Amino acid sequence: MKISRFPRVGSAVMVGALALSLAACGSDPGAADPSGEGSEAGTGLSGELNGGGSSAQESAMEAWRSGFQSANPDVTVNYDPTGSGGGRENFISGAFAFAGSDAALDEDELADAEAQCGAGGVIEYPAYISPVAVAFKLEGVDTLNLSPETIANIFAGEITTWDDAAIADDNPDAELPSTDITVVHRSDDSGTTENFQEYLHTVVPDVWTYEPEGIWPIEGQESAQGTSGVVGAAEAGEGTITYADASQIASLSTAAVGVGDDFVPYSPEAAAAVVEGSPRVEGTSEHVFTYDLKRDIAGTYPIVLVSYHLACATYEDAAQADLVKGFFTYILSEEGQKLAADSAGSAPLSATLRDQFLPSVEAITAG
């Protein structure tokens, strides 16, 4: 990467990073040992590593940082959950040495990132897989079945009350009130938003006619910043509905989503099965692992968040290269994936996927 130090960025970014920073501390006997098989951690690393991006990854990232720093007490890892768009922007500009993004780099972003990274190009792979829950707050209703068409019409503002016939038809045993539906969406540029829209546009394109992107396309609905923001806004209301990483929905109720003739509740396993059954995007470089997600596999949960990690294959500064390599190797280790699953409810990457991604991480170098 064509930087040897981090330039000053906006105060909001740095305040967020400092607020989330974990001070270097002594080893915790109860923490996962990141010096196990395939890990570069616990080998005398030192220094500061700055990254940021996806707020959906926040809980997992805190667990990864804690485990990595426990084994490397001279290392501080900062992660600013500024959102996927902010993560990609700051990675491309060189403000972040690594980033998390709930959407893969598009063609233009990838070209800019490769120009910033220089020799070796960009490393991009899924590190965090989680279901995106359709979460709601409706007194007396703990769960609902919702078809893709119904979900699309609710979020498009076409279905406006909870006792609408489309909802009632799939939930004959539910006592549905006439409460107005309040849609809550992300106000920031969000990979979760893009994933959610991609699902709707792929499965019911005649209903959801908007092109998937990180910015919500409909004006006049309630909005909030970040994953915690939309969950908090939904919890504060009545008759609300939102989309959010399932690990962070707190007390909200959730919908089972229609797949074929069945309704599938969210689970990490059902979400991970989507990635396992989807092909890798063709025509990408050797270090770019992006997937064309299949949303209609029987028994899977189709609204899945595939959150990527971004790094450079080459950094100017050897210490930064070692830190990124060590931290990413730990994240991809069996221990790191288990720690995220235990802390954030994500789906651990399979050994097959980890074995595909690790050679790219192990190739990180300085030059």
N, C-alpha and C positions, 0 to 999 in steps of 0.2 A: 504494500500500500504506500502511496507516495506521501507519507507523512511520517515524521519522527516524533511528534508530540501532538497533543490534542489542542486545537485552537479554541478560543473562547466561543461559546455558543450562548443562545439566549438564556436569560436568568432563570426563566421557568424550567428550562431543561436541566440546568445545573442544580437548581434547588431540588427538583424531583430526584435527581440522581443522588444528591447528598442525603436526602431524607430516607432513601431506600438503601443507602450504603451500610453494610455490616462492618463494624470495626474488626480488624484482625484480632484473633483471639487464640487462646491456647487450645490444644486438642480436646475434643469432647469425647469421652470414652463411649458415649452412646451414639455418636454420629457414624454414618456409613463411612467405611474406609475407602477413599478413592484411589488407593495405591494398588488395587487388585488387578485382575487380569485385563490387559489392554489399556491401562490407564497411565497417563503421564504425570498425574498429580502426586503429591507427596515426595517430590524429588528436588527440594530446595529452591523452588520458584520464589520470586519476590517481585514486588512492584504493584502498580495500579492498572486496572483494566476497565475501560469505560465502554458501555454499550447501552442499548435501549430499544424500545419499540413496543411490540404487542403487549397490551394490558391483559389479554387473556392468559398469557404465559406467566403473569406476575407471581402467582402462588408457587408454581413449579420453579421459577427462576430463583425465588427466595430460598427454596430448599436446595437447589443446586449450588447457589453461592455459599450458603451456610456450610454444606458438606465439603465443598472444595476449599474454603478458607480454613475450616477446622484442620484439614490435613496440610495446609500451606499457610501458617500463621503470619508470614511476611507478605501475603498477597491481599489486596483489597479489590473486590469486583463490585463495580457500580452498575446498576441497571435502572434506567429511567423509563417507566411504562407510559411513554408519551403517545402510544398508539402506533399501529403498523405503518401508517403513512409517514409519521415523524421518524420512525426507526429507519425506514428505507432512505428517507431524505438525508438524515444525518450520517448514515453509513456511506452514501454516495458522495457526500461532501467531505468525508474524512473526519467528521466530528466524533463518530463512534467507530471503535475498532471492530465491533461485531453488532449485529442487530437481530431482533426477532420480528417476524412479519407473518400475519395470518393470511397473506396473499403472496404468491410468487412474484418476483420481479417481472414486469412486463418488458416488451422488446426494447423500448427506449431506456427504461431504468437499467436493464441488464447491460446495455451498451455503455451507459454512463458509469456504472459500477465497475465494469471491466477496465474502462479508461482510468478510473481512480486506483484500482488495484494494481494495474500494470502486469508484469510478467506472471504468468500462471492463471490470471483471471480470477473469477469469483467461485467460491464454494457455496452451494445452496442445497440444503436437504431438509426434510421434515424431521423435527426433533420433538414435537409435541402434537399429539393427536387426541382430540377430545370431541365429544358430541356437542353440538350447539342446541341447547334446549329451547323449545317454544314454551316460555314460562309466563304464568298469569296469576292474578290474584282475584278470586271470585268467591265470596263468602259461601261456605257450604259445599264447595266443589273442589275435590282434591286432585282429580285427573280427568282428562277428556281424550276422546279419539278425534283427531282432526285429519281430514284428507288434504292432500297437497292443494287442491282447488280451493278448499275452505281457508286454509292458511293464507294463500295468496290473496284471496278476496278480503280477508280480515285486514291484512297489512296494507292493502291498496285502498282501504276505506270504503269498500263496497258492502261489506257486512258490518253493521254498526251496533247491533245489540246481541247479547249473549243467548237469547231465546230464538235466534234466527233459525229457520227451518233447516238450513244446510248443516248447522251444528247439531240440532235436535235429531236429525235423521241418523247420524252416526253415534248418537248417545241416547238411545231410547229409555234407558233407566235413570238418566240424570234429571234432577230438578233444576232447570235452567231459569234464572231470573231474567227479567226484561232490562237489566242493567245495561247502560251504554258501554260500548267497548272503547277504551282509550289505548291507542297504539303508542308505545314508547320506543324510540329508535335512537341510535348513536348520532351525536351531533358532530363528532370528529371523523376524520378520514380513517376508516376502520376496515381491517381485513376480515373481521367477523361479519360486518355488513356485506362485504363483497362475497364471502362464502355463502351467506344466507341468500343473497340475491341470485347467486349462481345456481344454487339448488332450485329456487323457484323458477328461474328462467329456463333451466334444463328440463325440469319435470312438467311444468305447466306453462309453456311459452305463450299460449293463447290467452292466458289469464294475466301472467306477469310479463308484460311486454317491455319492461325497462331493461336496458343493457346493464349487466352486473358491473358495479364499481364500488369503491370504498365510501362514496358519499351517498347518503340516503336520497332517493330521487323525488320524494313526495313532500311538499310543504304543508304547513298547518297542523302537523301532528306534534305531540310532545317529544322532546329530545333531551339527551343528557350526555355528558362527557364520559367516555370510558366504560368498561364493563361494570365497575362498581356503581357508576352513575346511573345507568339504565336500570340496574337491579334495585338500587335505592329508590328511584322514582316510581318503579312499579310497585314496590312494597308500600310506598307512602300513599298510594291511591286505592281505588276499588274499581273492579272491572277492567283493570289494566292488563296489557299483554306486551311482551317484549321477546327478544332473542338474545341469548347470552351463552357464554361458555358454561356448560352444565356444572362445572366444579364450583361456580361462584353464584348460583341462583338463590342461595340462602333459604328463606322460608317460602318461596314462591312455589305454586303448584306447576305441574308440567303436563304436556300433551304427548300421547302416543301418536306417532306419525304414520299415515297410510303408505304402505309399500305393497303394490299389487292388491290382493284381497285381504291382507292382514294389516293390523296396526301394531307398530313396533315401538315400545318405550325406549328411551335413551339408555345406553350403557356404554362404558368404555370399550368393551369387547365388540359390541355391535357396530361401533364407529370404526374401530381398527380394521374390521373385516372389509370395510369399503376400500381402504387403501390397499390391503392385501390383494383385493380382486380387481384393482384398477391398473391400467398400463402406464408406464413411464412415458412422458411426452417425448416424441421423437425430435431429432435434430438439435438437441442441446449438447453442450460440451461435457467432457468426462466428469467434471466436478459438480454439474448441475443436475439435481435429482428432483424433478417436478412431475406431477401425476395428473392424468386426465381422469378425474374421479367418475366412477359409475354410480349412479344414484338409484338404481332400480334392482339391486341384487336382493333376492328374497332373504328375509331374516335379518338384514342389516339395518342400521339406523342411518338414514340417508343424509341428514343434515350434519355434516361432519366438518370440524375445524381442523385443517391440516396446517399447522403453524411451522414456518420455516426458520432456520438459522442461516445467517449470512456472514461470511468471512472472506478474507482475501487468501489466495494461495501463497502470496508473497507479501511480506511487510518490509519496510525499510529498516525498522528497528528490530534487532534480534530478540530483545527482551519481550517486546509486544508479540512477536511471532510465537515465542515459547509460551506466553500466557494464554493466548488464544488457543493454541494447540492443546495445551494441558487442560484448559477449562472445557473445551468442546469434546475432548476425549473422555473426560469424566462424565459429561452429560450423556454421551452415547454408551457409556459402560452399563452393564446389567445393573450395577448398584445405583448409578445415577437415574436410570429409567424407573427403577423400583421406588426410589426416593420421591420422584415426581408423582408417581402413581399414588403412593401413600399420602402425600401432602396435598395434591391437587386433583386427584381422581382421574387423571389422564390415563390413556391406554399405553402401556409400555411397548416400545418398538420391538418387533420380533427379532430374533437372532439373525434371520435372513436379511432384514433391512439394515440392521446395525453393521453386519459384515460388508454390505455394499457401500455404506457411507464412510466407514472408518479409514479406508485407504486414502481418501481425499483429505480427511482431517490430519492424518499422519504425514501427509505431504506438505503441510504448511511449513514455510521456511522464511528466512530473511535473505534479501538480495537487492 
